[in-house]
Amino acid sequence: MRNSQSLANDLHSSFVLTTMKPTRISAHSLVALLLIVLSGIPMAMAQTKPAPKPMAQPADPIASKINPTLTPDGLKPDTLYPTSNLVKDRRFVYQLITQEYITNENDYFLDIKLDTCFLIFTAMEGERMFKMVYSADEYGAKPWIRANGLQTLPFEIRFNERGAVEELSNWRVHRDAMMTSMSVQAQNKIITSEEFDIQRVKMNNEKIMRRLAMEDLMYLFELSDDSIREDGEYIRIKPVRSPFSGEDIYLQGNLITERLPGTKNSVKFLTKNAAGVHEKPILLAECNEYALAASDGTQPITEIQRVGLNNEVEYQYNLLQKVMSRVIFSDVLAINFQSRGNIRTYSLWDRK
């Protein structure tokens, strides 16, 4: 069990719980600290629905920067309803390319890792029910060797009429797998019996298990449950897990829409959330506390003076086919002048 990694990596790579356990490392090396804290930044961190930006007169509930100008190709701005037609298919496949990197203060890459897998959705008995599995190939014939414990299990997902995720129907299977892992940790004194009991109660909930097991999948289809003014800028608030404490920090950001140049039926939805003046001091204190707890006491601890955390998502939507053709999640943690990034690109590969 790799208890030396962050909460995010624990959740997505080795079934561990939502409390950080410090690990003995040489804290003078910020590179090492980055590798520990962010070996897996939370995948598509949980986020709320886009909220309209407040106006001087709150009677208009749409968005703030509404104007009568036309789009670059001369079309009148519209209200978009990015529903998904994929829930009408018998089978559809997304390719996932994962890029992890770490850079130093001069923006030189110290480490880069690439990986590719496929997410295969097959219709099941039941309305808008699909079974999803991870595979090394598009046919589902080869196992994905880098899958974590949860990703080796099937996901039985129910979508709503618009194409957004409604339920992880077999959430208890994923809960039992996580509880089995945590039971082993409790026996090995990695976590206390009190921590085990807290997590046992917390995880007995479908919504919580859905977030722990399949955050990226939730937000891959999230906008299918929304309506967006093409010429509006929306405020978005995300509860993002701190990579140091595991507690949610609410980050403010925005959502805007762009037309892809040279296309008629493709649009981009761009979101960006980042730690601001209120959140950065909290993250800085948590980071220094984590570094102190992780130190083996034999070497001096370098003072950490700045910490940054941000998440960006780019949705590419086809208005004619009514599908998300590509979604790119980008998460970055910066400590002093070094940073670690995790980019996940989902591309619609096949549908029938």
C-alpha positions as CSV (number, residue, x, y, z in Angstrom):
1,M,0.0,0.0,0.0
2,R,1.6,3.3,-1.1
3,N,0.7,5.3,2.0
4,S,3.5,7.8,1.2
5,Q,1.4,9.5,-1.5
6,S,-1.2,12.2,-1.4
7,L,-4.9,11.7,-0.7
8,A,-5.6,12.2,-4.3
9,N,-3.2,9.4,-5.4
10,D,-4.5,7.2,-2.6
11,L,-8.1,7.5,-3.7
12,H,-7.4,6.9,-7.4
13,S,-4.5,4.5,-7.2
14,S,-4.7,2.4,-4.0
15,F,-8.1,2.5,-2.3
16,V,-7.1,4.6,0.7
17,L,-9.1,7.0,2.6
18,T,-9.5,10.7,2.9
19,T,-7.0,11.5,5.7
20,M,-3.4,12.3,4.9
21,K,-0.8,10.1,6.5
22,P,2.6,11.8,6.5
23,T,5.5,9.8,5.1
24,R,9.2,10.0,6.0
25,I,10.9,11.8,3.2
26,S,13.8,14.1,2.8
27,A,11.9,17.4,3.0
28,H,14.7,19.5,1.8
29,S,14.0,18.3,-1.7
30,L,11.0,20.1,-3.1
31,V,11.1,17.7,-6.1
32,A,10.6,14.8,-3.8
33,L,7.9,16.6,-1.9
34,L,6.1,17.3,-5.2
35,L,6.3,13.7,-6.2
36,I,4.8,12.6,-3.0
37,V,2.1,15.3,-2.7
38,L,0.9,15.2,-6.3
39,S,1.6,11.9,-7.9
40,G,-2.0,11.9,-8.8
41,I,-3.8,15.2,-8.4
42,P,-7.6,14.6,-7.9
43,M,-9.1,13.6,-11.1
44,A,-11.6,16.1,-12.3
45,M,-12.2,17.5,-8.9
46,A,-15.8,17.7,-7.8
47,Q,-17.5,20.9,-9.0
48,T,-20.8,22.6,-8.8
49,K,-23.2,23.8,-11.4
50,P,-22.2,27.0,-13.2
51,A,-23.6,30.0,-11.3
52,P,-24.5,33.2,-13.1
53,K,-22.2,36.0,-12.4
54,P,-23.9,38.6,-10.1
55,M,-25.3,41.7,-11.8
56,A,-26.2,45.1,-10.4
57,Q,-29.8,44.2,-10.9
58,P,-30.2,40.6,-9.8
59,A,-33.6,40.2,-11.6
60,D,-31.9,38.8,-14.7
61,P,-30.8,35.3,-13.8
62,I,-28.8,34.5,-17.0
63,A,-25.2,35.7,-17.0
64,S,-23.4,39.0,-16.5
65,K,-21.6,39.8,-19.7
66,I,-24.5,39.6,-22.0
67,N,-24.2,41.8,-25.1
68,P,-25.9,42.1,-28.5
69,T,-22.8,41.4,-30.5
70,L,-22.7,38.6,-33.0
71,T,-20.3,35.7,-32.9
72,P,-17.2,35.9,-35.1
73,D,-18.9,34.0,-38.0
74,G,-21.8,36.4,-38.0
75,L,-24.3,34.2,-36.1
76,K,-26.4,35.6,-33.3
77,P,-25.3,34.4,-29.9
78,D,-27.5,31.5,-28.7
79,T,-28.4,29.6,-25.5
80,L,-26.7,26.2,-25.9
81,Y,-28.1,22.9,-24.5
82,P,-25.2,20.4,-24.6
83,T,-27.2,17.2,-24.3
84,S,-25.6,13.9,-25.1
85,N,-26.9,11.5,-27.7
86,L,-24.4,8.8,-26.5
87,V,-27.0,7.4,-24.1
88,K,-29.0,6.3,-27.2
89,D,-26.1,4.2,-28.5
90,R,-25.5,0.5,-28.0
91,R,-21.8,1.1,-27.4
92,F,-19.4,4.0,-27.3
93,V,-15.7,4.3,-26.5
94,Y,-13.5,7.1,-25.2
95,Q,-9.7,7.0,-25.5
96,L,-7.9,8.4,-22.4
97,I,-4.4,9.8,-22.7
98,T,-2.8,10.7,-19.4
99,Q,0.3,13.0,-19.2
100,E,2.1,13.6,-15.9
101,Y,5.0,16.0,-15.6
102,I,7.1,17.8,-13.1
103,T,9.1,21.0,-13.9
104,N,11.7,23.1,-12.0
105,E,11.9,26.8,-11.5
106,N,13.3,27.3,-15.1
107,D,10.3,25.3,-16.6
108,Y,12.6,22.4,-17.5
109,F,10.9,19.1,-17.4
110,L,12.3,16.8,-14.7
111,D,10.0,14.0,-15.4
112,I,7.3,13.1,-18.0
113,K,5.0,10.0,-18.0
114,L,2.5,9.1,-20.7
115,D,-0.2,6.4,-20.7
116,T,-3.1,5.4,-22.9
117,C,-6.2,3.4,-22.2
118,F,-9.8,3.1,-23.4
119,L,-13.1,3.4,-21.6
120,I,-15.7,1.1,-23.1
121,F,-19.4,1.7,-22.5
122,T,-21.8,-1.0,-23.4
123,A,-25.6,-0.7,-23.0
124,M,-27.2,-3.0,-20.3
125,E,-30.7,-4.0,-19.6
126,G,-32.5,-1.0,-18.1
127,E,-33.2,2.5,-19.3
128,R,-30.0,4.4,-20.1
129,M,-27.9,1.9,-18.2
130,F,-24.3,1.2,-19.3
131,K,-21.5,-1.0,-18.1
132,M,-18.1,0.7,-18.4
133,V,-14.7,-1.0,-18.2
134,Y,-11.1,0.2,-18.6
135,S,-9.1,-1.6,-21.3
136,A,-5.7,-1.4,-22.9
137,D,-7.3,-1.6,-26.4
138,E,-10.5,-0.3,-28.0
139,Y,-12.1,-3.8,-28.1
140,G,-11.8,-4.7,-24.4
141,A,-9.6,-7.7,-25.1
142,K,-6.5,-6.5,-23.2
143,P,-6.4,-5.5,-19.5
144,W,-5.0,-2.1,-18.7
145,I,-1.9,-3.0,-16.6
146,R,-1.7,0.5,-14.9
147,A,-5.3,0.4,-13.6
148,N,-5.7,1.0,-9.9
149,G,-7.9,-1.3,-7.8
150,L,-11.2,0.5,-8.5
151,Q,-10.5,0.7,-12.2
152,T,-10.2,-3.1,-12.4
153,L,-13.9,-3.3,-11.4
154,P,-16.8,-2.7,-13.8
155,F,-18.8,0.5,-13.4
156,E,-22.6,0.2,-13.9
157,I,-23.8,3.7,-14.7
158,R,-27.2,5.2,-15.1
159,F,-27.5,8.4,-17.2
160,N,-30.4,10.8,-17.2
161,E,-32.4,11.8,-20.3
162,R,-30.0,14.6,-21.1
163,G,-26.9,12.4,-20.9
164,A,-25.5,13.3,-17.5
165,V,-24.4,10.7,-14.9
166,E,-27.3,10.0,-12.6
167,E,-26.1,7.1,-10.5
168,L,-23.3,4.6,-10.0
169,S,-25.6,1.6,-9.6
170,N,-23.0,-0.9,-8.3
171,W,-21.5,1.6,-5.8
172,R,-21.6,-1.0,-3.1
173,V,-19.0,-3.2,-5.0
174,H,-16.6,-0.2,-5.0
175,R,-17.3,0.6,-1.4
176,D,-16.6,-3.0,-0.3
177,A,-13.3,-2.9,-2.2
178,M,-12.2,0.3,-0.5
179,M,-13.3,-1.0,2.9
180,T,-11.3,-4.2,2.4
181,S,-8.2,-2.2,1.6
182,M,-8.7,0.1,4.6
183,S,-9.3,-2.9,6.9
184,V,-5.8,-4.1,5.9
185,Q,-4.4,-0.6,6.7
186,A,-6.1,-0.7,10.1
187,Q,-4.6,-4.1,10.9
188,N,-1.2,-2.8,9.9
189,K,-1.6,0.3,12.1
190,I,-1.4,2.6,9.1
191,I,-4.7,4.1,10.1
192,T,-6.5,4.0,13.5
193,S,-9.7,2.1,14.2
194,E,-11.4,5.4,14.7
195,E,-10.4,6.6,11.3
196,F,-11.6,3.3,9.8
197,D,-15.0,3.7,11.5
198,I,-15.4,7.2,10.3
199,Q,-14.7,6.2,6.7
200,R,-17.0,3.1,7.0
201,V,-19.9,5.4,7.8
202,K,-19.0,8.0,5.3
203,M,-18.7,5.6,2.4
204,N,-22.1,4.1,2.9
205,N,-23.5,6.6,0.5
206,E,-23.9,6.4,-3.3
207,K,-23.1,10.1,-4.0
208,I,-19.9,10.0,-2.0
209,M,-18.8,6.7,-3.6
210,R,-19.6,8.1,-7.0
211,R,-17.2,11.0,-6.4
212,L,-14.5,8.8,-5.0
213,A,-14.7,6.2,-7.7
214,M,-15.4,8.1,-10.9
215,E,-15.0,11.9,-10.7
216,D,-13.6,12.2,-14.2
217,L,-16.6,10.3,-15.6
218,M,-19.0,12.5,-13.7
219,Y,-17.6,15.7,-15.2
220,L,-17.0,14.2,-18.6
221,F,-20.8,14.3,-19.0
222,E,-21.5,17.1,-16.6
223,L,-22.5,19.8,-19.0
224,S,-25.1,17.6,-20.5
225,D,-27.3,18.6,-17.6
226,D,-27.0,22.4,-18.2
227,S,-27.8,25.3,-20.4
228,I,-25.3,27.9,-21.3
229,R,-25.5,31.4,-22.9
230,E,-23.0,31.5,-25.7
231,D,-22.0,35.2,-24.9
232,G,-22.1,34.8,-21.1
233,E,-19.4,34.4,-18.5
234,Y,-20.4,32.3,-15.6
235,I,-18.9,32.0,-12.1
236,R,-18.1,28.5,-11.1
237,I,-17.3,27.3,-7.5
238,K,-15.5,24.0,-7.1
239,P,-14.9,22.1,-3.9
240,V,-11.3,20.9,-4.6
241,R,-9.5,18.5,-2.2
242,S,-6.4,19.9,-0.7
243,P,-3.5,17.6,-1.7
244,F,-2.1,18.1,1.9
245,S,-5.0,17.7,4.3
246,G,-7.6,16.1,2.1
247,E,-10.2,18.7,3.1
248,D,-12.3,20.5,0.4
249,I,-11.2,24.0,-0.5
250,Y,-13.7,26.0,-2.5
251,L,-12.0,27.7,-5.5
252,Q,-13.7,30.4,-7.6
253,G,-13.4,30.3,-11.3
254,N,-15.4,31.0,-14.5
255,L,-16.9,29.3,-17.6
256,I,-16.9,30.9,-21.1
257,T,-17.8,29.6,-24.6
258,E,-15.8,29.9,-27.8
259,R,-16.6,29.0,-31.4
260,L,-13.9,26.8,-33.0
261,P,-12.4,28.7,-36.0
262,G,-13.4,27.3,-39.4
263,T,-16.2,25.1,-38.0
264,K,-19.9,25.5,-37.9
265,N,-21.0,22.9,-35.4
266,S,-18.2,22.9,-32.9
267,V,-18.0,24.9,-29.7
268,K,-15.6,25.0,-26.7
269,F,-16.6,25.4,-23.1
270,L,-13.7,26.5,-21.1
271,T,-13.5,26.5,-17.3
272,K,-10.7,27.6,-15.0
273,N,-10.6,27.5,-11.1
274,A,-7.6,28.5,-9.1
275,A,-6.6,29.1,-5.5
276,G,-6.9,32.9,-4.8
277,V,-5.8,35.2,-2.0
278,H,-7.9,33.5,0.6
279,E,-7.0,29.9,-0.3
280,K,-3.3,30.2,-0.9
281,P,-2.4,31.0,2.8
282,I,-4.4,27.9,3.8
283,L,-2.6,25.7,1.3
284,L,0.8,27.2,2.3
285,A,0.2,26.5,6.0
286,E,-0.9,22.9,5.2
287,C,2.1,22.3,2.9
288,N,4.6,23.5,5.5
289,E,2.9,21.4,8.2
290,Y,2.9,18.4,5.9
291,A,6.6,18.9,5.1
292,L,7.4,19.1,8.8
293,A,5.5,15.9,9.6
294,A,7.1,14.1,6.6
295,S,10.6,15.0,7.6
296,D,12.8,12.3,9.0
297,G,14.6,14.9,11.2
298,T,18.0,14.3,9.8
299,Q,18.1,17.1,7.3
300,P,17.1,20.7,7.4
301,I,13.6,21.7,6.0
302,T,13.5,24.2,3.2
303,E,11.0,27.0,3.8
304,I,8.1,26.8,1.5
305,Q,7.0,30.4,0.6
306,R,4.3,29.9,-2.1
307,V,1.8,27.3,-3.1
308,G,-0.6,27.3,-6.0
309,L,-3.4,25.0,-7.1
310,N,-5.5,25.2,-10.2
311,N,-7.8,23.2,-12.5
312,E,-8.8,23.8,-16.1
313,V,-11.2,21.9,-18.2
314,E,-11.8,22.3,-22.0
315,Y,-15.0,20.7,-23.4
316,Q,-15.3,20.4,-27.2
317,Y,-18.9,19.8,-28.1
318,N,-20.4,18.9,-31.5
319,L,-23.7,20.7,-32.0
320,L,-24.9,18.5,-34.8
321,Q,-24.1,15.1,-33.3
322,K,-24.8,16.3,-29.8
323,V,-21.7,14.7,-28.2
324,M,-18.7,15.8,-26.3
325,S,-16.0,14.9,-28.8
326,R,-13.1,15.8,-26.5
327,V,-12.7,16.8,-22.9
328,I,-9.3,17.8,-21.4
329,F,-8.7,18.0,-17.7
330,S,-5.6,19.8,-16.5
331,D,-4.6,20.0,-12.8
332,V,-1.4,21.7,-11.5
333,L,0.1,22.1,-8.1
334,A,3.0,24.5,-7.7
335,I,5.4,24.6,-4.6
336,N,7.7,27.6,-4.7
337,F,8.9,27.6,-8.3
338,Q,8.4,23.9,-9.1
339,S,5.2,22.4,-10.3
340,R,3.6,19.1,-11.0
341,G,0.9,18.7,-13.7
342,N,-1.6,16.0,-14.6
343,I,-3.4,16.3,-18.0
344,R,-6.1,13.8,-19.0
345,T,-7.5,13.9,-22.5
346,Y,-10.7,12.0,-23.3
347,S,-11.5,11.7,-27.0
348,L,-14.6,10.0,-28.4
349,W,-13.1,7.1,-30.3
350,D,-16.0,5.0,-31.5
351,R,-19.8,4.8,-31.2
352,K,-22.4,2.4,-32.5
